[in-house]
Amino acid sequence: MEEKAKKALSRYLGEHTGPVSLEMLRNFFRKREPEIPDATVNWRLHDLVSSGVLRRVGRGLYANGRAMEFRPELSSRVSKVSK
């Protein structure tokens, strides 16, 4: 997906508070390309999630950016036990 389209998508997501549904994203892509098949939209969403432009927040729901990763800090005691 070209950079210009990614920026347009980011603006579109910024206009909505909270997550955006799969149907809303399909409508976004169809405004730009009316004949785009659902399979192509799904692959584009997959690529956008993989590249960090979008993140999945639920089934069929997307939001801007990467999800935060949980990385617990391990105490020295826990580290010793694991060895």
N, C-alpha and C positions, 0 to 999 in steps of 0.2 A: 504494500500500500504506500502510495507516495506521501511525502512529508506534508504537502499542502492539505491532503485529505485527513491526515492525522490531526493537524491543527484544527481543522473544521470540526472534527469529531470531538476534540477536547473542548472547543467552544460550546458545542451542542450539549455535552455532558455538564458543563458549567452552568448552563441555563436551567438545569433541573436540580432540585434539592433531593438528596437521597439517591438510591439506585435507579437505574434505567432498565426497563424490561427488554427482552429479546425482540418483541414486536416493535417497540419504539426504535430500536437500532435498525431493524429491517426497513422501517419507514425512512430513516435517515439515509440509508444506502440507496433505497429506491428513488428518492428525490434526485440523487446524483445520476443513477443508472436505473431507469424504469424497468428494464427487462432482466435485472440481475436475479439469478436463481437462488433459492434458499440455501442450497449446498454451498454456493460461493460465499454467501453472507456468513454461514457457519464457519467456513475455513478462514475468512478474514477475521472473525471474532477470535478464533483459536490463535491465529498469528498475533493479534493485538494483545491477547492475554499473555502469550509466551514472551513477547517483547517488553511487557510491562506497561504498555499504554493503557490497558484495561485490567481490571481484576474482577474475578467472580465473587459475588457476595451472597449468592444463593442460586437455586435452580432457575435459570433464565433471567437472572438479575446481574447487572454489571455496574461498576463504578470506575472512576478515574484512578489510575496508578496502581502500583503494586500493593499487595497485602503486607501487613507487618508480620515479620517472622518472629516466633517466640524462641528465644535462646536463653535458657536458664543459666544463672551463674552457679557453678558448683563450688561448694566449700572444700577446703583441703581434706576434711574428714571424709566427705563423699568420694573425693578423688582417690583416697587411700583404699577405701572399701572396694572400689571398682577394679583395683589392680590385683 
